[in-house]
Amino acid sequence: MSRILAYEREPYRRELEVEVVAVGEHEGRAFAELGDTILYPEGGGQPADHGRLGEVAVVDVRRAGDVVRHFVERPVEVGRAALALDWRRRFDHMQQHTAQHLLTAVAADRFGWQTTSFHLSSEVCDIELDAGNLAATDLAALEEAVNAEVRAARPVTARRVEPEELVGLGVRSRGLPAGHRGSVRLVEIEGLDRNTCGGTHLASTAEIECVKLLDVEPKRGGSVLRWVAGMRVRRRLAEWEARGGELRRTLGCADEELAGIAALKLDQLQAASRHARALEGRLAEAVAEGLAARSEPVVDAHFDDADAGFLQQIARRFSASDHPGVALLTATGGKGAFFVVAGGGGGEADVQAAGRRVAEALDARGGGSGRIFQGKVQGTATSPAGREAALEVLAAALS
């Protein structure tokens, strides 16, 4: 693109009167082409700007050859319009992108770690370094060195040069994009870095505010370093403080005790869960024994707030008993469940056929094999009236 657009000329500009010169649709999305724009189109690892064209939201901006398409939430008309930038989003991108240039320069020049890729997402950013096995002390030293340059308030400037001028300028670059034509844009952090880049950047490293390294993990023989800068640091701190406050109130302890108290509570919860499972197993055994001791050919049991897992324990124990009949088990916990199960002392009762009849009566779905049929029940099917109807159907099916 031969013309320098407003997002590059004036990266701090938030409003611009523009001419909508063409409109169209691409892959089901309406777009507008403008005579000039303050909205940055996605590229170079930096996401697209958002904003408003008149009263219509601009939700994406992309290059299409030599033009920039502004994708809008609904079609607009050709003519004059006011273009407004989502400044908070733009400034966040400027902070993260400028921080990446700074981080890359310091990692390379002070520590010998070269950046091989960069990704700017909505929550955190990452760079991939060609260094493996980075220790916590390495990250601490890098973070301190980067933030020293933030405090140094180094000017950040941009200019364009011809491609043949790059050789003697000491430019840090991974090469120009395929098919690039015309001049090359350089972004320079005074005394520290000179890089080819088309993105939007701050005027000073001081505006980065702060860089916080989050974590690192090995990848392809190198390391992926996750980090945040500027407003994101303050936002994450506020979120952590809010969560910390909730935890302090919930657990009744100070910050330095949170991890220990949480571990203790987790141990107690796991112990209580094991104890509850043991008691549930004993209860299921007692219920199954009680059902097996009854003389009726069809017995039943219902449980409020129980689930299919509990019914299954009873069913397995009842099927192993010497009861000659069949049991109907129902529960309203979870999504509701029922079991039709034959005792081990029965004859040739077709439990699967009987179970299908019960499922139909309960407006439920189910299946099974051998002496156990189970299903899920919706609504009020396991109400007293529903269970009574199911028992009648079961008795008729087995008669």
KEKE-3310 file (N, C-alpha, C; in steps of 0.2 Angstrom, whole numbers, plus 5000, padded with zeros to 4 digits):
npx = (5004:5004:5000:5002:4992:4981:4981:4994:5001:4996:4996:4990:4978:4960:4948:4941:4936:4929:4928:4917:4921:4918:4907:4903:4902:4909:4911:4899:4899:4897:4906:4916:4925:4937:4942:4953:4960:4959:4960:4968:4973:4972:4988:5005:5006:4998:4982:4967:4960:4945:4930:4919:4909:4901:4886:4887:4895:4912:4919:4930:4945:4953:4967:4965:4973:4978:4969:4960:4948:4934:4925:4908:4895:4882:4876:4883:4882:4889:4898:4901:4907:4908:4922:4927:4938:4940:4948:4953:4955:4965:4975:4979:4984:4995:5003:5006:5012:5023:5030:5033:5043:5053:5055:5060:5072:5080:5081:5088:5100:5105:5105:5107:5096:5086:5071:5059:5046:5030:5015:5000:4987:4970:4971:4984:5001:5013:5030:5042:5057:5074:5080:5082:5077:5075:5077:5069:5077:5083:5071:5068:5079:5078:5066:5068:5078:5071:5060:5068:5072:5059:5057:5067:5061:5063:5063:5051:5051:5045:5049:5050:5060:5069:5070:5084:5091:5092:5102:5113:5109:5108:5097:5085:5077:5066:5065:5057:5039:5033:5032:5032:5032:5039:5042:5050:5044:5051:5053:5059:5067:5075:5092:5092:5084:5080:5068:5059:5043:5025:5015:5006:5013:5019:5024:5034:5044:5040:5027:5023:5022:5023:5030:5026:5032:5025:5025:5034:5037:5044:5047:5049:5063:5066:5059:5043:5037:5026:5018:5012:5008:5007:4991:4985:4993:4989:4975:4975:4981:4971:4961:4966:4968:4954:4950:4958:4953:4940:4944:4951:4941:4932:4940:4945:4958:4975:4984:4996:4993:4984:4987:4991:4980:4970:4975:4974:4960:4956:4961:4953:4941:4942:4944:4932:4924:4928:4923:4910:4907:4909:4899:4888:4889:4887:4874:4867:4869:4862:4849:4847:4847:4836:4826:4827:4823:4810:4794:4786:4782:4786:4795:4799:4808:4811:4820:4823:4834:4844:4855:4858:4870:4869:4858:4862:4872:4863:4856:4865:4868:4856:4853:4862:4857:4846:4833:4817:4810:4807:4814:4809:4818:4819:4824:4825:4836:4849:4847:4836:4831:4829:4828:4826:4827:4831:4830:4843:4837:4827:4816:4813:4811:4808:4818:4822:4812:4802:4807:4808:4794:4791:4799:4792:4780:4785:4788:4802:4819:4829:4840:4849:4856:4855:4850:4847:4840:4841:4837:4834:4825:4813:4805:4790:4789:4794:4786:4774:4762:4767:4776:4768:4760:4770:4774:4762:4762:4774:4771:4761:4768:4776:4768)
npy = (4994:5010:5023:5031:5027:5034:5027:5024:5036:5044:5037:5039:5045:5046:5049:5052:5060:5052:5045:5034:5024:5012:4998:4981:4963:4949:4932:4932:4943:4960:4974:4989:5000:5013:5030:5034:5028:5026:5014:4999:4986:4969:4960:4955:4949:4957:4960:4966:4982:4989:4998:5012:5015:5029:5025:5012:4997:4993:4977:4970:4972:4970:4968:4967:4964:4979:4986:4991:4983:4986:4977:4977:4977:4978:4982:4997:5014:5022:5036:5051:5049:5047:5041:5031:5026:5011:5015:5010:4996:4998:5005:4995:4985:4993:4994:4980:4976:4985:4982:4969:4971:4977:4967:4957:4963:4965:4952:4946:4954:4956:4943:4934:4926:4923:4929:4919:4918:4927:4931:4939:4939:4940:4940:4936:4937:4930:4925:4915:4909:4904:4897:4884:4876:4887:4894:4899:4909:4915:4920:4930:4938:4943:4949:4960:4967:4971:4979:4989:4996:5000:5010:5019:5026:5027:5034:5030:5028:5029:5026:5027:5018:5014:4998:4994:5002:4995:4987:4993:4998:4991:4983:4973:4959:4947:4946:4952:4952:4940:4945:4959:4976:4992:5005:5002:5000:5005:5003:5010:5009:5020:5019:5005:4996:4992:4989:4980:4983:4984:4988:4996:5007:5013:5030:5031:5020:5021:5022:5009:5005:4993:4977:4960:4944:4928:4914:4900:4887:4872:4870:4863:4862:4875:4889:4894:4909:4917:4932:4948:4965:4983:4989:4977:4970:4978:4975:4960:4960:4966:4957:4945:4950:4952:4939:4933:4940:4935:4921:4923:4927:4916:4905:4910:4916:4922:4929:4922:4910:4904:4894:4883:4881:4878:4866:4858:4858:4852:4839:4835:4836:4825:4815:4815:4812:4799:4792:4795:4788:4775:4773:4775:4763:4753:4757:4754:4740:4736:4740:4732:4719:4721:4722:4709:4701:4702:4695:4697:4695:4706:4719:4736:4751:4768:4783:4799:4812:4804:4796:4788:4781:4776:4768:4759:4752:4746:4738:4729:4721:4716:4708:4698:4692:4679:4681:4677:4686:4702:4718:4735:4750:4767:4784:4802:4811:4820:4818:4810:4793:4775:4758:4741:4725:4708:4696:4684:4672:4669:4664:4662:4676:4689:4701:4712:4714:4717:4729:4738:4740:4746:4758:4764:4767:4776:4786:4786:4783:4769:4754:4738:4723:4705:4702:4715:4731:4748:4765:4783:4796:4809:4824:4822:4809:4799:4802:4798:4793:4790:4780:4771:4767:4762:4751:4743:4741:4733:4722:4717:4714:4703:4694)
npz = (5000:4995:5000:5016:5030:5042:5054:5055:5053:5064:5077:5090:5087:5089:5083:5067:5052:5038:5021:5015:5003:4996:4997:5002:5003:5011:5013:5019:5028:5030:5023:5023:5013:5016:5013:5021:5037:5054:5060:5064:5054:5056:5058:5058:5070:5078:5084:5075:5076:5084:5083:5078:5064:5060:5067:5067:5073:5071:5068:5064:5056:5040:5029:5011:4998:4991:4998:5013:5022:5032:5043:5047:5058:5052:5036:5028:5020:5005:5007:5017:5034:5052:5060:5073:5086:5096:5109:5121:5118:5108:5114:5124:5115:5110:5121:5124:5112:5110:5122:5119:5109:5117:5126:5118:5113:5125:5129:5119:5118:5131:5136:5126:5121:5108:5100:5092:5088:5091:5100:5102:5113:5119:5133:5138:5133:5122:5119:5109:5114:5109:5118:5130:5145:5155:5170:5186:5191:5180:5174:5183:5182:5169:5169:5178:5171:5160:5165:5170:5159:5155:5165:5161:5152:5137:5121:5108:5091:5074:5057:5039:5027:5012:5005:5001:5010:5022:5025:5031:5043:5055:5058:5067:5062:5055:5042:5027:5023:5011:4994:4997:4993:4990:5002:5019:5035:5050:5067:5082:5097:5107:5107:5110:5101:5085:5073:5060:5057:5056:5065:5078:5090:5107:5112:5121:5131:5144:5145:5144:5157:5166:5165:5167:5169:5167:5166:5160:5148:5141:5123:5107:5109:5113:5122:5128:5133:5144:5147:5153:5151:5156:5157:5158:5168:5180:5179:5181:5194:5201:5200:5206:5219:5222:5221:5231:5242:5244:5246:5258:5267:5266:5270:5282:5285:5284:5270:5268:5274:5266:5256:5263:5272:5262:5257:5268:5270:5258:5260:5270:5264:5255:5263:5270:5259:5255:5267:5266:5254:5258:5268:5260:5252:5262:5266:5254:5254:5265:5261:5250:5256:5264:5254:5248:5258:5258:5254:5243:5225:5217:5222:5229:5230:5234:5233:5238:5232:5229:5217:5201:5203:5216:5216:5207:5215:5224:5215:5210:5221:5225:5214:5216:5226:5234:5231:5224:5215:5207:5208:5209:5207:5211:5209:5213:5213:5205:5188:5189:5190:5186:5190:5185:5192:5193:5206:5211:5214:5205:5192:5175:5172:5161:5161:5153:5144:5152:5158:5147:5146:5158:5156:5146:5152:5161:5153:5149:5145:5142:5145:5145:5151:5154:5171:5174:5171:5166:5167:5163:5170:5167:5173:5183:5184:5193:5204:5217:5211:5198:5201:5206:5195:5187:5194:5193:5179:5179:5186:5178:5167:5171:5175)
capx = (5000:5008:4998:5002:4986:4981:4983:5002:5003:4994:4993:4986:4971:4954:4942:4943:4930:4931:4924:4916:4922:4915:4904:4902:4901:4914:4910:4893:4900:4897:4912:4917:4932:4937:4947:4958:4957:4963:4959:4974:4971:4976:4994:5011:5005:4994:4975:4964:4957:4938:4928:4912:4908:4894:4882:4888:4901:4917:4921:4936:4948:4958:4969:4963:4977:4980:4964:4958:4941:4932:4919:4904:4889:4877:4879:4883:4881:4894:4897:4904:4905:4913:4926:4929:4942:4940:4954:4955:4958:4971:4981:4981:4988:5001:5007:5008:5017:5029:5033:5036:5049:5057:5057:5064:5078:5083:5082:5094:5106:5108:5105:5108:5090:5083:5064:5057:5039:5026:5008:4996:4980:4966:4972:4991:5005:5019:5036:5045:5064:5077:5084:5078:5078:5075:5076:5066:5082:5083:5066:5068:5084:5075:5060:5071:5081:5066:5057:5073:5071:5053:5058:5071:5057:5066:5058:5050:5049:5044:5050:5050:5066:5069:5073:5091:5094:5091:5108:5118:5105:5108:5090:5083:5071:5066:5064:5051:5034:5033:5028:5032:5034:5039:5047:5049:5043:5056:5051:5065:5067:5081:5098:5091:5082:5078:5065:5054:5036:5020:5010:5005:5017:5019:5029:5039:5044:5037:5019:5022:5020:5026:5030:5026:5033:5020:5028:5038:5037:5048:5044:5053:5070:5066:5054:5038:5037:5020:5019:5007:5011:5003:4984:4984:4996:4985:4969:4976:4982:4965:4957:4969:4966:4947:4949:4961:4949:4935:4947:4952:4934:4929:4944:4946:4965:4979:4986:5002:4991:4979:4989:4991:4973:4967:4977:4971:4953:4955:4962:4947:4935:4943:4943:4924:4921:4929:4919:4903:4906:4909:4893:4883:4890:4884:4867:4865:4869:4856:4843:4846:4846:4829:4822:4828:4820:4802:4791:4782:4786:4788:4797:4801:4811:4812:4825:4824:4841:4849:4857:4859:4875:4867:4853:4866:4874:4858:4854:4870:4868:4849:4853:4866:4853:4842:4825:4814:4806:4810:4813:4809:4821:4818:4827:4824:4842:4852:4841:4831:4834:4825:4831:4822:4832:4828:4835:4846:4833:4821:4816:4815:4808:4812:4818:4823:4805:4798:4811:4805:4787:4792:4802:4787:4776:4788:4791:4809:4824:4834:4842:4852:4857:4855:4845:4847:4838:4841:4835:4834:4818:4812:4799:4787:4788:4795:4781:4770:4757:4771:4779:4762:4758:4776:4773:4756:4765:4779:4768:4757:4773:4779:4762)
capy = (5000:5016:5028:5030:5028:5038:5023:5024:5043:5046:5031:5041:5048:5042:5050:5054:5060:5048:5044:5027:5024:5006:4993:4975:4958:4944:4927:4933:4948:4966:4978:4996:5002:5020:5034:5034:5025:5026:5007:4995:4980:4963:4959:4956:4947:4962:4960:4971:4987:4989:5005:5013:5019:5031:5022:5005:4994:4989:4972:4967:4976:4966:4970:4963:4967:4985:4990:4989:4982:4987:4973:4980:4973:4978:4986:5005:5017:5026:5044:5054:5046:5048:5034:5032:5020:5009:5017:5005:4991:5000:5006:4989:4982:4997:4992:4974:4976:4989:4978:4963:4974:4978:4961:4953:4966:4964:4945:4945:4958:4955:4936:4929:4922:4926:4927:4916:4920:4932:4930:4944:4937:4945:4940:4936:4937:4925:4925:4909:4910:4899:4895:4879:4875:4893:4893:4905:4915:4918:4924:4936:4943:4946:4954:4966:4971:4974:4984:4995:5000:5004:5016:5023:5031:5028:5036:5025:5031:5025:5029:5022:5018:5010:4991:4994:5005:4991:4983:4997:5001:4986:4981:4967:4958:4940:4946:4955:4947:4938:4950:4966:4981:4999:5006:4997:5004:5004:5005:5011:5010:5023:5016:4998:4991:4995:4983:4981:4982:4988:4988:5003:5007:5019:5035:5030:5014:5023:5021:5002:5005:4987:4970:4954:4937:4924:4907:4897:4880:4870:4869:4862:4864:4882:4890:4899:4913:4920:4938:4953:4972:4989:4989:4970:4969:4980:4971:4954:4961:4967:4951:4941:4953:4951:4932:4932:4943:4930:4916:4925:4927:4910:4901:4914:4916:4927:4927:4918:4904:4902:4888:4877:4879:4875:4859:4855:4857:4847:4833:4834:4834:4819:4810:4814:4809:4792:4790:4795:4782:4769:4773:4773:4756:4750:4758:4750:4733:4735:4741:4726:4714:4722:4720:4702:4698:4702:4689:4699:4694:4713:4724:4742:4756:4775:4788:4806:4815:4799:4796:4782:4777:4773:4763:4753:4748:4741:4733:4723:4717:4713:4703:4693:4689:4673:4683:4675:4691:4707:4725:4742:4755:4774:4790:4809:4815:4821:4818:4805:4786:4769:4751:4735:4721:4702:4693:4678:4666:4669:4659:4664:4682:4693:4708:4717:4716:4721:4735:4742:4742:4751:4764:4767:4769:4782:4791:4787:4779:4764:4748:4734:4716:4701:4703:4723:4736:4754:4771:4790:4798:4816:4827:4819:4802:4795:4804:4792:4791:4787:4774:4766:4765:4758:4744:4739:4738:4728:4716:4714:4711:4697:4689)
capz = (5000:4994:5005:5023:5033:5048:5060:5055:5054:5070:5081:5096:5085:5091:5079:5060:5047:5032:5016:5013:4995:4993:5002:4999:5007:5010:5017:5024:5032:5027:5024:5020:5011:5017:5010:5026:5043:5060:5063:5062:5051:5059:5055:5061:5077:5082:5082:5072:5080:5084:5083:5076:5058:5061:5072:5066:5076:5066:5073:5062:5050:5037:5022:5005:4993:4993:5002:5020:5023:5039:5043:5051:5061:5047:5030:5028:5014:5003:5009:5023:5040:5057:5062:5080:5088:5103:5111:5126:5115:5104:5119:5126:5110:5109:5127:5123:5106:5112:5127:5115:5106:5122:5129:5113:5112:5131:5130:5114:5119:5138:5138:5121:5119:5102:5099:5086:5087:5096:5099:5107:5113:5123:5140:5139:5127:5123:5114:5109:5114:5107:5124:5134:5152:5159:5178:5189:5192:5173:5172:5187:5180:5163:5171:5181:5166:5155:5169:5171:5152:5156:5169:5158:5147:5131:5116:5103:5085:5068:5051:5033:5023:5006:5007:5001:5016:5028:5026:5035:5049:5061:5059:5070:5058:5052:5034:5024:5020:5004:4990:4999:4988:4992:5008:5024:5041:5056:5074:5085:5104:5106:5110:5112:5096:5078:5070:5055:5060:5054:5071:5082:5096:5111:5111:5126:5135:5151:5144:5145:5164:5169:5162:5172:5166:5171:5167:5154:5147:5135:5117:5102:5110:5116:5128:5127:5139:5144:5150:5152:5152:5156:5160:5160:5175:5185:5180:5184:5201:5204:5200:5211:5225:5223:5223:5238:5248:5244:5250:5265:5270:5266:5274:5288:5287:5281:5263:5269:5276:5261:5252:5268:5274:5256:5256:5273:5268:5252:5263:5274:5260:5252:5268:5271:5253:5256:5272:5263:5249:5262:5271:5255:5251:5268:5266:5248:5255:5269:5257:5246:5260:5266:5249:5247:5264:5257:5251:5237:5219:5215:5228:5227:5235:5231:5236:5236:5232:5227:5210:5198:5205:5222:5214:5204:5220:5227:5210:5209:5227:5225:5208:5218:5232:5232:5230:5217:5211:5204:5211:5205:5211:5208:5213:5210:5213:5198:5182:5190:5187:5188:5189:5186:5193:5195:5211:5209:5215:5201:5186:5168:5171:5155:5164:5148:5141:5158:5159:5142:5148:5163:5153:5142:5157:5165:5148:5150:5141:5146:5142:5150:5149:5160:5176:5176:5166:5170:5163:5165:5171:5167:5176:5189:5182:5199:5209:5220:5206:5193:5203:5207:5188:5185:5198:5190:5173:5180:5189:5173:5162:5174:5176)
cpx = (5004:5007:4999:4996:4986:4983:4991:5004:5002:4991:4989:4979:4966:4948:4945:4936:4933:4926:4923:4916:4919:4912:4904:4901:4906:4912:4904:4894:4901:4903:4912:4924:4932:4943:4954:4955:4962:4963:4964:4971:4975:4982:5000:5011:5000:4987:4972:4960:4949:4936:4921:4913:4901:4891:4883:4895:4905:4920:4927:4938:4954:4960:4967:4967:4980:4975:4963:4951:4939:4925:4915:4898:4883:4879:4878:4883:4887:4893:4902:4902:4910:4916:4928:4933:4941:4947:4957:4959:4965:4977:4984:4986:4995:5006:5010:5014:5023:5033:5036:5043:5055:5060:5062:5071:5082:5085:5088:5100:5109:5109:5107:5102:5087:5075:5063:5050:5036:5019:5005:4989:4976:4967:4980:4994:5010:5024:5039:5053:5068:5082:5079:5081:5079:5073:5072:5071:5083:5078:5066:5073:5081:5070:5063:5074:5076:5062:5062:5073:5064:5054:5063:5068:5061:5061:5057:5047:5048:5046:5050:5057:5065:5073:5081:5095:5095:5098:5113:5115:5105:5101:5089:5077:5072:5064:5057:5046:5035:5029:5028:5035:5034:5043:5045:5049:5048:5053:5057:5064:5074:5086:5097:5089:5079:5075:5060:5048:5031:5014:5010:5009:5016:5024:5035:5039:5040:5030:5018:5019:5024:5025:5031:5027:5029:5023:5031:5037:5041:5044:5049:5060:5071:5061:5049:5037:5031:5021:5013:5011:5005:4996:4983:4987:4991:4978:4970:4977:4975:4960:4960:4968:4959:4946:4952:4957:4943:4938:4948:4946:4932:4933:4946:4954:4968:4981:4992:4999:4986:4981:4989:4984:4969:4969:4974:4963:4952:4956:4956:4941:4936:4942:4935:4921:4922:4924:4912:4902:4905:4902:4887:4883:4886:4876:4864:4864:4863:4850:4842:4844:4838:4824:4822:4824:4812:4800:4787:4786:4789:4789:4799:4804:4812:4816:4825:4831:4846:4850:4857:4864:4873:4862:4857:4869:4869:4856:4858:4869:4861:4850:4857:4862:4849:4834:4823:4811:4810:4809:4813:4812:4821:4821:4825:4830:4845:4847:4836:4833:4829:4829:4826:4827:4829:4833:4838:4842:4827:4821:4818:4812:4812:4812:4819:4816:4801:4801:4808:4798:4787:4794:4796:4782:4778:4790:4798:4813:4828:4836:4846:4854:4856:4849:4844:4845:4838:4839:4835:4827:4818:4806:4797:4786:4789:4791:4777:4766:4761:4774:4773:4760:4764:4775:4768:4759:4770:4776:4764:4762:4776:4774:4762)
cpy = (5006:5022:5026:5032:5031:5033:5023:5031:5045:5041:5033:5044:5044:5043:5053:5054:5057:5048:5037:5027:5018:5002:4987:4969:4952:4938:4928:4939:4955:4970:4984:4997:5010:5023:5034:5030:5026:5019:5003:4988:4974:4961:4959:4953:4951:4961:4966:4976:4986:4996:5005:5017:5022:5028:5014:5002:4991:4984:4968:4972:4971:4969:4965:4966:4974:4990:4987:4988:4982:4983:4976:4976:4973:4983:4994:5007:5021:5033:5045:5050:5048:5041:5035:5025:5018:5010:5012:4999:4992:5001:5000:4985:4986:4995:4985:4973:4979:4985:4972:4965:4974:4972:4957:4956:4965:4956:4943:4948:4957:4947:4931:4925:4926:4924:4924:4916:4924:4931:4935:4941:4942:4945:4940:4936:4932:4926:4918:4911:4904:4896:4890:4879:4882:4892:4900:4911:4918:4922:4931:4941:4947:4951:4960:4970:4974:4980:4990:4999:5003:5010:5021:5028:5032:5029:5030:5029:5027:5029:5024:5023:5013:5003:4991:4997:5001:4988:4987:5000:4997:4984:4974:4965:4950:4940:4950:4950:4946:4943:4957:4970:4988:4999:5002:5002:5001:5007:5005:5012:5013:5020:5008:4994:4995:4989:4985:4979:4987:4990:4995:5002:5014:5024:5034:5023:5015:5021:5013:5001:4999:4981:4965:4948:4932:4917:4905:4890:4878:4869:4869:4864:4871:4882:4895:4902:4917:4926:4943:4960:4977:4987:4981:4968:4971:4976:4964:4955:4962:4961:4946:4944:4951:4943:4930:4935:4938:4924:4917:4925:4920:4905:4904:4914:4921:4925:4922:4911:4901:4895:4882:4876:4876:4868:4855:4853:4852:4840:4831:4832:4827:4813:4809:4811:4801:4789:4790:4789:4775:4768:4772:4766:4752:4750:4754:4743:4732:4736:4734:4720:4715:4720:4712:4698:4698:4697:4691:4697:4700:4717:4730:4746:4763:4779:4795:4808:4810:4799:4789:4777:4773:4767:4757:4749:4743:4736:4727:4719:4713:4707:4697:4689:4683:4675:4680:4679:4696:4714:4730:4747:4762:4779:4797:4813:4815:4822:4814:4798:4781:4763:4746:4729:4714:4699:4686:4672:4665:4664:4662:4671:4686:4700:4714:4719:4720:4728:4740:4744:4747:4758:4768:4770:4776:4787:4792:4783:4775:4758:4744:4727:4712:4702:4711:4727:4743:4760:4778:4792:4806:4818:4823:4812:4797:4798:4798:4789:4787:4781:4769:4763:4760:4751:4740:4737:4733:4722:4713:4711:4705:4692:4683)
cpz = (5000:4999:5012:5026:5040:5054:5061:5056:5061:5075:5087:5094:5086:5087:5072:5056:5041:5027:5014:5006:4992:4999:4998:5005:5006:5015:5022:5028:5028:5028:5021:5019:5012:5014:5014:5032:5048:5064:5060:5060:5054:5055:5059:5069:5081:5079:5079:5078:5079:5084:5081:5069:5058:5068:5072:5069:5070:5071:5070:5056:5047:5031:5017:4999:4995:4996:5009:5021:5031:5039:5048:5053:5056:5042:5031:5021:5012:5005:5015:5029:5045:5059:5069:5082:5095:5106:5117:5123:5111:5109:5122:5121:5109:5115:5126:5118:5107:5117:5124:5112:5111:5125:5124:5113:5119:5131:5125:5116:5126:5139:5133:5119:5113:5102:5092:5084:5092:5094:5105:5107:5118:5130:5141:5133:5128:5118:5115:5109:5112:5112:5128:5141:5156:5166:5180:5190:5185:5172:5177:5185:5173:5164:5174:5176:5161:5159:5170:5164:5152:5159:5166:5153:5141:5125:5111:5097:5079:5062:5045:5029:5017:5008:5006:5006:5022:5030:5031:5041:5055:5063:5062:5066:5056:5045:5033:5022:5013:5000:4992:4994:4992:4999:5014:5031:5047:5062:5078:5093:5105:5110:5112:5106:5090:5074:5065:5058:5058:5059:5074:5089:5100:5109:5115:5129:5142:5151:5145:5152:5168:5165:5167:5168:5171:5172:5160:5154:5141:5129:5111:5103:5113:5121:5126:5134:5139:5149:5149:5153:5153:5160:5162:5167:5180:5185:5183:5192:5204:5205:5205:5218:5227:5225:5230:5243:5249:5248:5257:5270:5271:5271:5281:5290:5283:5274:5264:5271:5271:5258:5257:5271:5268:5256:5262:5272:5263:5255:5267:5270:5257:5257:5270:5265:5253:5261:5269:5258:5253:5265:5266:5253:5256:5268:5260:5250:5260:5266:5253:5250:5263:5260:5248:5252:5263:5253:5244:5231:5216:5221:5225:5232:5231:5236:5234:5237:5232:5220:5207:5200:5212:5220:5211:5209:5223:5222:5210:5215:5227:5219:5211:5224:5229:5231:5224:5213:5208:5208:5207:5210:5208:5213:5209:5210:5206:5193:5183:5186:5190:5186:5190:5186:5196:5201:5208:5210:5210:5196:5180:5167:5166:5158:5159:5145:5146:5159:5154:5143:5153:5161:5150:5147:5160:5160:5148:5145:5145:5142:5147:5147:5155:5164:5178:5170:5170:5165:5167:5165:5171:5171:5182:5188:5189:5205:5212:5215:5200:5195:5204:5200:5185:5188:5195:5183:5174:5182:5183:5168:5165:5175:5171)
residu = (MET:SER:ARG:ILE:LEU:ALA:TYR:GLU:ARG:GLU:PRO:TYR:ARG:ARG:GLU:LEU:GLU:VAL:GLU:VAL:VAL:ALA:VAL:GLY:GLU:HIS:GLU:GLY:ARG:ALA:PHE:ALA:GLU:LEU:GLY:ASP:THR:ILE:LEU:TYR:PRO:GLU:GLY:GLY:GLY:GLN:PRO:ALA:ASP:HIS:GLY:ARG:LEU:GLY:GLU:VAL:ALA:VAL:VAL:ASP:VAL:ARG:ARG:ALA:GLY:ASP:VAL:VAL:ARG:HIS:PHE:VAL:GLU:ARG:PRO:VAL:GLU:VAL:GLY:ARG:ALA:ALA:LEU:ALA:LEU:ASP:TRP:ARG:ARG:ARG:PHE:ASP:HIS:MET:GLN:GLN:HIS:THR:ALA:GLN:HIS:LEU:LEU:THR:ALA:VAL:ALA:ALA:ASP:ARG:PHE:GLY:TRP:GLN:THR:THR:SER:PHE:HIS:LEU:SER:SER:GLU:VAL:CYS:ASP:ILE:GLU:LEU:ASP:ALA:GLY:ASN:LEU:ALA:ALA:THR:ASP:LEU:ALA:ALA:LEU:GLU:GLU:ALA:VAL:ASN:ALA:GLU:VAL:ARG:ALA:ALA:ARG:PRO:VAL:THR:ALA:ARG:ARG:VAL:GLU:PRO:GLU:GLU:LEU:VAL:GLY:LEU:GLY:VAL:ARG:SER:ARG:GLY:LEU:PRO:ALA:GLY:HIS:ARG:GLY:SER:VAL:ARG:LEU:VAL:GLU:ILE:GLU:GLY:LEU:ASP:ARG:ASN:THR:CYS:GLY:GLY:THR:HIS:LEU:ALA:SER:THR:ALA:GLU:ILE:GLU:CYS:VAL:LYS:LEU:LEU:ASP:VAL:GLU:PRO:LYS:ARG:GLY:GLY:SER:VAL:LEU:ARG:TRP:VAL:ALA:GLY:MET:ARG:VAL:ARG:ARG:ARG:LEU:ALA:GLU:TRP:GLU:ALA:ARG:GLY:GLY:GLU:LEU:ARG:ARG:THR:LEU:GLY:CYS:ALA:ASP:GLU:GLU:LEU:ALA:GLY:ILE:ALA:ALA:LEU:LYS:LEU:ASP:GLN:LEU:GLN:ALA:ALA:SER:ARG:HIS:ALA:ARG:ALA:LEU:GLU:GLY:ARG:LEU:ALA:GLU:ALA:VAL:ALA:GLU:GLY:LEU:ALA:ALA:ARG:SER:GLU:PRO:VAL:VAL:ASP:ALA:HIS:PHE:ASP:ASP:ALA:ASP:ALA:GLY:PHE:LEU:GLN:GLN:ILE:ALA:ARG:ARG:PHE:SER:ALA:SER:ASP:HIS:PRO:GLY:VAL:ALA:LEU:LEU:THR:ALA:THR:GLY:GLY:LYS:GLY:ALA:PHE:PHE:VAL:VAL:ALA:GLY:GLY:GLY:GLY:GLY:GLU:ALA:ASP:VAL:GLN:ALA:ALA:GLY:ARG:ARG:VAL:ALA:GLU:ALA:LEU:ASP:ALA:ARG:GLY:GLY:GLY:SER:GLY:ARG:ILE:PHE:GLN:GLY:LYS:VAL:GLN:GLY:THR:ALA:THR:SER:PRO:ALA:GLY:ARG:GLU:ALA:ALA:LEU:GLU:VAL:LEU:ALA:ALA:ALA:LEU:SER)
# end
